[in-house]
Amino acid sequence: MTDIVSERAALFLGSRLKRLAERMQSQVTRLVEKADLPLQPSHMPVLGTLDRDGPQTIGALTEAMQVAQPTVTRAVARLTELGLVETNREHRDQRHKTIRLTPAGREALDRAKMLVWNRAEAAVEEVLADLDPSFLDQLTRLEALLAQEPLDVRAARRLEAGVSVVEFTDALAPAFRTINMEWLEDMYAVEPVDLKVLDHPRTAIIEAGGAILFAVVDGVGPVGTCALKPSGGGAIELTKMGVLKSARGAKIGEALLAAAIARAQAMGAAPLYLLSNRKSAAAIHLYEKLGFVHDATIMARYGAAYERCDVAMAYRG
Protein backbone atom coordinates (compact mmCIF):
# COMPACT_ATOMS: atom_id res chain seq x y z
CA MET A 1 0.00 0.00 0.00
CA THR A 2 1.34 3.43 -0.95
CA ASP A 3 0.95 6.47 1.30
CA ILE A 4 -0.77 9.00 -0.93
CA VAL A 5 -0.34 11.75 1.68
CA SER A 6 3.43 11.39 1.38
CA GLU A 7 3.34 10.62 -2.34
CA ARG A 8 1.43 13.84 -3.20
CA ALA A 9 3.41 15.84 -0.66
CA ALA A 10 2.42 19.35 -1.78
CA LEU A 11 -1.25 18.57 -2.38
CA PHE A 12 -1.75 16.90 1.01
CA LEU A 13 0.65 19.02 3.07
CA GLY A 14 -2.17 20.14 5.38
CA SER A 15 -3.26 16.54 5.94
CA ARG A 16 0.31 15.49 6.58
CA LEU A 17 0.85 18.25 9.12
CA LYS A 18 -2.44 17.31 10.80
CA ARG A 19 -1.36 13.67 10.88
CA LEU A 20 1.94 14.67 12.44
CA ALA A 21 0.17 16.88 14.98
CA GLU A 22 -2.20 14.06 15.94
CA ARG A 23 0.71 11.66 16.35
CA MET A 24 2.63 14.08 18.54
CA GLN A 25 -0.44 14.96 20.60
CA SER A 26 -1.27 11.31 21.21
CA GLN A 27 2.27 10.74 22.45
CA VAL A 28 2.14 13.78 24.73
CA THR A 29 -1.27 12.61 25.97
CA ARG A 30 0.47 9.61 27.51
CA LEU A 31 2.68 12.01 29.48
CA VAL A 32 -0.41 13.91 30.62
CA GLU A 33 -2.08 10.70 31.78
CA LYS A 34 1.02 9.63 33.70
CA ALA A 35 1.01 13.03 35.41
CA ASP A 36 -2.60 12.37 36.49
CA LEU A 37 -3.86 15.56 34.85
CA PRO A 38 -7.46 15.86 33.52
CA LEU A 39 -6.26 17.67 30.39
CA GLN A 40 -5.69 17.22 26.71
CA PRO A 41 -2.60 18.61 24.94
CA SER A 42 -4.92 20.94 22.99
CA HIS A 43 -5.90 22.61 26.29
CA MET A 44 -2.33 23.55 27.15
CA PRO A 45 -2.01 26.61 24.84
CA VAL A 46 -5.15 28.12 26.39
CA LEU A 47 -3.83 27.66 29.92
CA GLY A 48 -0.39 28.86 28.88
CA THR A 49 -1.78 32.02 27.25
CA LEU A 50 -3.88 32.86 30.31
CA ASP A 51 -0.85 32.27 32.53
CA ARG A 52 1.42 34.44 30.40
CA ASP A 53 -0.95 37.27 29.45
CA GLY A 54 -3.56 37.23 32.22
CA PRO A 55 -7.37 37.14 31.78
CA GLN A 56 -8.49 37.18 28.13
CA THR A 57 -11.66 37.31 26.11
CA ILE A 58 -12.38 34.50 23.65
CA GLY A 59 -11.48 36.88 20.83
CA ALA A 60 -8.14 37.77 22.41
CA LEU A 61 -7.33 34.10 23.01
CA THR A 62 -8.18 33.32 19.39
CA GLU A 63 -5.90 36.08 18.14
CA ALA A 64 -3.06 35.16 20.48
CA MET A 65 -3.18 31.46 19.58
CA GLN A 66 -3.91 32.03 15.86
CA VAL A 67 -6.52 29.27 15.70
CA ALA A 68 -10.22 29.15 14.80
CA GLN A 69 -12.57 30.67 17.38
CA PRO A 70 -14.75 27.52 17.68
CA THR A 71 -11.62 25.59 18.69
CA VAL A 72 -10.90 28.06 21.51
CA THR A 73 -14.56 28.14 22.57
CA ARG A 74 -14.68 24.34 22.87
CA ALA A 75 -11.44 24.25 24.86
CA VAL A 76 -12.64 26.97 27.23
CA ALA A 77 -15.97 25.19 27.72
CA ARG A 78 -14.19 21.96 28.66
CA LEU A 79 -11.73 23.72 30.96
CA THR A 80 -14.67 25.46 32.64
CA GLU A 81 -16.34 22.09 33.23
CA LEU A 82 -13.11 20.87 34.82
CA GLY A 83 -13.01 23.93 37.07
CA LEU A 84 -9.66 25.06 35.68
CA VAL A 85 -10.88 28.37 34.21
CA GLU A 86 -13.79 30.65 35.03
CA THR A 87 -15.72 33.30 33.16
CA ASN A 88 -16.37 36.86 34.28
CA ARG A 89 -20.18 37.09 34.35
CA GLU A 90 -20.32 40.89 34.28
CA HIS A 91 -20.81 40.97 30.50
CA ARG A 92 -23.83 39.40 28.84
CA ASP A 93 -22.16 39.58 25.44
CA GLN A 94 -20.12 36.38 25.10
CA ARG A 95 -17.49 38.27 23.07
CA HIS A 96 -16.64 40.47 26.06
CA LYS A 97 -16.64 37.84 28.80
CA THR A 98 -13.23 37.44 30.37
CA ILE A 99 -11.67 34.02 30.90
CA ARG A 100 -9.17 33.53 33.72
CA LEU A 101 -7.41 30.72 35.53
CA THR A 102 -8.90 29.38 38.74
CA PRO A 103 -6.66 28.34 41.64
CA ALA A 104 -7.19 24.73 40.54
CA GLY A 105 -6.23 25.69 36.99
CA ARG A 106 -3.02 27.36 38.15
CA GLU A 107 -2.15 24.30 40.22
CA ALA A 108 -2.80 21.97 37.26
CA LEU A 109 -0.74 24.21 34.99
CA ASP A 110 2.21 24.22 37.42
CA ARG A 111 2.06 20.43 37.56
CA ALA A 112 1.84 20.27 33.73
CA LYS A 113 4.86 22.53 33.36
CA MET A 114 6.91 20.33 35.65
CA LEU A 115 5.82 16.87 34.50
CA VAL A 116 4.75 17.44 30.87
CA TRP A 117 5.98 20.68 29.34
CA ASN A 118 9.64 20.40 30.27
CA ARG A 119 9.85 16.72 29.32
CA ALA A 120 7.90 17.11 26.06
CA GLU A 121 9.92 20.16 25.05
CA ALA A 122 13.18 18.33 25.68
CA ALA A 123 11.96 15.32 23.68
CA VAL A 124 10.94 17.51 20.72
CA GLU A 125 14.25 19.37 20.82
CA GLU A 126 16.01 16.00 20.69
CA VAL A 127 14.09 15.13 17.53
CA LEU A 128 14.70 18.55 16.00
CA ALA A 129 18.44 18.16 16.59
CA ASP A 130 18.42 15.54 13.81
CA LEU A 131 16.70 17.91 11.38
CA ASP A 132 17.73 21.00 9.47
CA PRO A 133 18.35 23.77 12.04
CA SER A 134 16.03 26.07 10.07
CA PHE A 135 13.01 23.74 10.39
CA LEU A 136 11.15 25.84 12.98
CA ASP A 137 12.03 29.04 11.13
CA GLN A 138 10.58 27.49 7.97
CA LEU A 139 7.33 26.67 9.80
CA THR A 140 7.09 30.28 10.96
CA ARG A 141 7.72 31.45 7.41
CA LEU A 142 5.08 29.04 6.08
CA GLU A 143 2.48 30.42 8.48
CA ALA A 144 3.35 33.99 7.49
CA LEU A 145 3.07 33.23 3.76
CA LEU A 146 -0.34 31.58 4.19
CA ALA A 147 -1.55 34.53 6.24
CA GLN A 148 -0.31 36.90 3.54
CA GLU A 149 -2.07 35.02 0.70
CA PRO A 150 -4.31 32.02 1.56
CA LEU A 151 -4.15 28.82 -0.46
CA ASP A 152 -7.57 29.33 -2.07
CA VAL A 153 -6.46 32.71 -3.42
CA ARG A 154 -3.19 31.26 -4.71
CA ALA A 155 -5.02 28.30 -6.27
CA ALA A 156 -7.46 30.55 -8.10
CA ARG A 157 -4.59 32.62 -9.45
CA ARG A 158 -2.73 29.54 -10.66
CA LEU A 159 -5.67 27.57 -12.06
CA GLU A 160 -4.81 28.17 -15.70
CA ALA A 161 -1.38 26.60 -15.14
CA GLY A 162 -3.10 23.24 -14.76
CA VAL A 163 -5.40 23.65 -17.78
CA SER A 164 -4.35 23.02 -21.36
CA VAL A 165 -6.33 23.43 -24.58
CA VAL A 166 -5.81 20.59 -27.05
CA GLU A 167 -7.08 19.75 -30.53
CA PHE A 168 -9.45 16.94 -31.43
CA THR A 169 -8.30 13.34 -31.69
CA ASP A 170 -10.47 10.30 -32.23
CA ALA A 171 -9.66 9.23 -28.68
CA LEU A 172 -11.36 12.41 -27.43
CA ALA A 173 -14.55 11.90 -29.48
CA PRO A 174 -16.42 10.22 -26.56
CA ALA A 175 -15.59 13.18 -24.31
CA PHE A 176 -16.96 15.58 -26.93
CA ARG A 177 -20.28 13.74 -26.82
CA THR A 178 -20.38 13.30 -23.04
CA ILE A 179 -19.62 16.93 -22.20
CA ASN A 180 -22.23 18.26 -24.60
CA MET A 181 -24.93 15.74 -23.79
CA GLU A 182 -24.73 16.79 -20.14
CA TRP A 183 -25.85 20.37 -20.77
CA LEU A 184 -28.16 19.52 -23.66
CA GLU A 185 -30.14 16.95 -21.69
CA ASP A 186 -30.13 19.16 -18.61
CA MET A 187 -31.53 22.27 -20.33
CA TYR A 188 -32.99 21.39 -23.72
CA ALA A 189 -34.34 18.64 -25.94
CA VAL A 190 -31.58 17.00 -27.96
CA GLU A 191 -32.23 17.72 -31.64
CA PRO A 192 -31.24 15.60 -34.69
CA VAL A 193 -28.77 18.31 -35.73
CA ASP A 194 -27.05 17.86 -32.33
CA LEU A 195 -26.70 14.11 -32.71
CA LYS A 196 -25.34 14.45 -36.24
CA VAL A 197 -22.40 16.42 -34.86
CA LEU A 198 -21.95 14.59 -31.56
CA ASP A 199 -22.09 11.11 -33.02
CA HIS A 200 -19.82 11.89 -35.96
CA PRO A 201 -17.54 14.78 -34.96
CA ARG A 202 -14.76 13.94 -37.36
CA THR A 203 -17.10 13.84 -40.36
CA ALA A 204 -19.30 16.76 -39.32
CA ILE A 205 -16.57 19.12 -38.10
CA ILE A 206 -12.98 18.09 -38.78
CA GLU A 207 -13.33 16.79 -42.35
CA ALA A 208 -15.50 19.80 -43.17
CA GLY A 209 -12.53 22.06 -42.42
CA GLY A 210 -13.44 22.90 -38.84
CA ALA A 211 -11.83 22.32 -35.46
CA ILE A 212 -12.74 20.92 -32.06
CA LEU A 213 -10.95 22.08 -28.94
CA PHE A 214 -10.84 20.56 -25.47
CA ALA A 215 -9.95 22.02 -22.08
CA VAL A 216 -7.95 19.33 -20.28
CA VAL A 217 -7.16 19.54 -16.56
CA ASP A 218 -3.98 17.86 -15.36
CA GLY A 219 -4.81 14.65 -13.54
CA VAL A 220 -8.51 14.86 -14.46
CA GLY A 221 -8.82 14.83 -18.25
CA PRO A 222 -11.11 16.73 -20.64
CA VAL A 223 -13.68 18.84 -18.80
CA GLY A 224 -14.75 21.28 -21.52
CA THR A 225 -15.04 21.44 -25.29
CA CYS A 226 -16.21 23.57 -28.20
CA ALA A 227 -16.30 23.28 -31.98
CA LEU A 228 -15.71 25.62 -34.89
CA LYS A 229 -17.92 24.56 -37.76
CA PRO A 230 -17.57 26.15 -41.25
CA SER A 231 -20.88 27.41 -42.66
CA GLY A 232 -19.71 28.43 -46.14
CA GLY A 233 -18.44 31.70 -47.50
CA GLY A 234 -15.86 32.09 -44.74
CA ALA A 235 -18.42 32.03 -41.92
CA ILE A 236 -17.65 29.82 -38.92
CA GLU A 237 -20.09 28.80 -36.22
CA LEU A 238 -18.87 28.48 -32.64
CA THR A 239 -20.91 25.52 -31.51
CA LYS A 240 -21.17 22.69 -29.01
CA MET A 241 -19.44 24.56 -26.25
CA GLY A 242 -19.83 23.09 -22.80
CA VAL A 243 -18.05 22.53 -19.50
CA LEU A 244 -18.86 19.67 -17.15
CA LYS A 245 -20.85 20.67 -14.06
CA SER A 246 -18.05 19.37 -11.88
CA ALA A 247 -15.63 21.87 -13.45
CA ARG A 248 -17.81 24.97 -13.56
CA GLY A 249 -16.91 28.08 -11.60
CA ALA A 250 -13.19 27.72 -12.34
CA LYS A 251 -13.09 30.00 -15.42
CA ILE A 252 -12.33 27.04 -17.65
CA GLY A 253 -15.08 28.09 -20.05
CA GLU A 254 -13.51 31.54 -20.38
CA ALA A 255 -10.07 30.08 -21.15
CA LEU A 256 -11.60 27.69 -23.66
CA LEU A 257 -13.64 30.41 -25.37
CA ALA A 258 -10.60 32.68 -25.66
CA ALA A 259 -8.66 29.82 -27.30
CA ALA A 260 -11.56 29.13 -29.68
CA ILE A 261 -11.73 32.78 -30.74
CA ALA A 262 -7.99 32.82 -31.45
CA ARG A 263 -8.29 29.57 -33.41
CA ALA A 264 -11.22 30.92 -35.46
CA GLN A 265 -9.31 34.09 -36.28
CA ALA A 266 -6.38 31.98 -37.47
CA MET A 267 -8.85 30.14 -39.70
CA GLY A 268 -10.00 33.47 -41.19
CA ALA A 269 -13.54 33.39 -39.82
CA ALA A 270 -15.69 36.08 -41.43
CA PRO A 271 -17.86 36.17 -39.47
CA LEU A 272 -17.45 34.06 -36.33
CA TYR A 273 -20.93 33.60 -34.91
CA LEU A 274 -22.91 31.48 -32.46
CA LEU A 275 -26.51 30.45 -31.88
CA SER A 276 -27.91 30.00 -28.39
CA ASN A 277 -30.95 30.34 -26.16
CA ARG A 278 -31.86 32.84 -23.45
CA LYS A 279 -31.94 30.00 -20.90
CA SER A 280 -28.15 29.81 -21.22
CA ALA A 281 -27.78 33.14 -19.41
CA ALA A 282 -24.36 32.43 -17.91
CA ALA A 283 -22.96 31.39 -21.28
CA ILE A 284 -24.40 34.45 -23.01
CA HIS A 285 -22.83 36.68 -20.37
CA LEU A 286 -19.47 35.03 -21.06
CA TYR A 287 -19.88 35.50 -24.82
CA GLU A 288 -20.64 39.20 -24.30
CA LYS A 289 -17.65 39.56 -22.00
CA LEU A 290 -15.27 38.21 -24.64
CA GLY A 291 -16.57 40.31 -27.51
CA PHE A 292 -19.73 38.75 -28.99
CA VAL A 293 -22.71 41.03 -29.72
CA HIS A 294 -26.32 40.22 -30.52
CA ASP A 295 -26.88 40.32 -34.26
CA ALA A 296 -30.24 40.24 -36.06
CA THR A 297 -28.60 39.48 -39.41
CA ILE A 298 -27.00 36.32 -37.98
CA MET A 299 -30.36 35.30 -36.55
CA ALA A 300 -32.08 35.74 -39.91
CA ARG A 301 -29.39 33.88 -41.81
CA TYR A 302 -28.61 30.98 -39.48
CA GLY A 303 -31.14 30.93 -36.61
CA ALA A 304 -33.38 28.28 -38.16
CA ALA A 305 -30.65 25.64 -37.70
CA TYR A 306 -31.93 24.84 -34.17
CA GLU A 307 -35.47 24.82 -32.83
CA ARG A 308 -34.23 26.18 -29.50
CA CYS A 309 -32.40 29.15 -31.04
CA ASP A 310 -33.62 32.56 -29.90
CA VAL A 311 -30.21 34.23 -29.51
CA ALA A 312 -27.72 34.90 -32.33
CA MET A 313 -24.38 36.65 -31.81
CA ALA A 314 -21.38 37.67 -33.89
CA TYR A 315 -17.84 38.27 -32.72
CA ARG A 316 -16.79 41.90 -32.89
CA GLY A 317 -13.68 41.74 -30.65
Secondary structure, DSSP 8 states (H G I E B T S, - for coil): ---HHHHTTTTTHHHHHHHHHHHHHHHHHHHHHHTT----GGGHHHHHHHHHH-SEEHHHHHHHHTS-HHHHHHHHHHHHHTTSEEE-TT-SSGGG-EEEE-HHHHHHHHHHIIIIIHHHHHHHHHHHTTS-TTHHHHHHHHHHHHHHS-HHHHHHHHGGGGEEEEE--GGGHHHHHHHHHHHHHHHS---HHHHHHHH-HIIIIITTT-EEEEEEETTTEEEEEEEEEEEETTEEEEEEEEE-GGGTTSSHHHHHHHHHHHHHHHTT-SSEEEEE-TT-HHHHHHHHHTTEEE-HHHHHHHGGG-TT--EEEEE--
